[in-house]
Amino acid sequence: MLIAKRDLQYTPAAGTLTNVPISLFAPEHTGQDWRCRYTIGWPDEPQEGAGYGVDAMQALILTLQMIGARIYCSDYHETGKLYFETPGSGYGFPVPKNIRDILIGDDARFEG
């Protein structure tokens, strides 16, 4: 079940705007652990993934961090043309501690 969605914007050329939807699904018990699925609708190839945890909360937190890491480590971020609401303000996703030095904008201010 879809529980949250955020749309990032990507502007590869002047005047064009491409929507990059991010979807987060409810944690599911797999019998042994918990899985939380997500999708990132990258323009060239949508990406699916999942985070796992010992309970639903851990799976959710780790999945949010995984989404943040995928965004910040993407070629789209490297171009400087990917944004949420305002260019350069960050994307509003947490990241693991070991990559907090690459955060930008509000993400760097509040999470860095």
Buried (B, 14 or more C-beta within 10 A) or exposed (E): EEEEEBEBBBBEEEEEEBEBEBBBBEBBEEEEBBBBBBBBBBEEEEBEEBBBBEEBEBBBBBBBBBBBBBBBEBEBBEEEBBBBEEEEBBBBBBBEEEEBEBBBBBBBEEBB
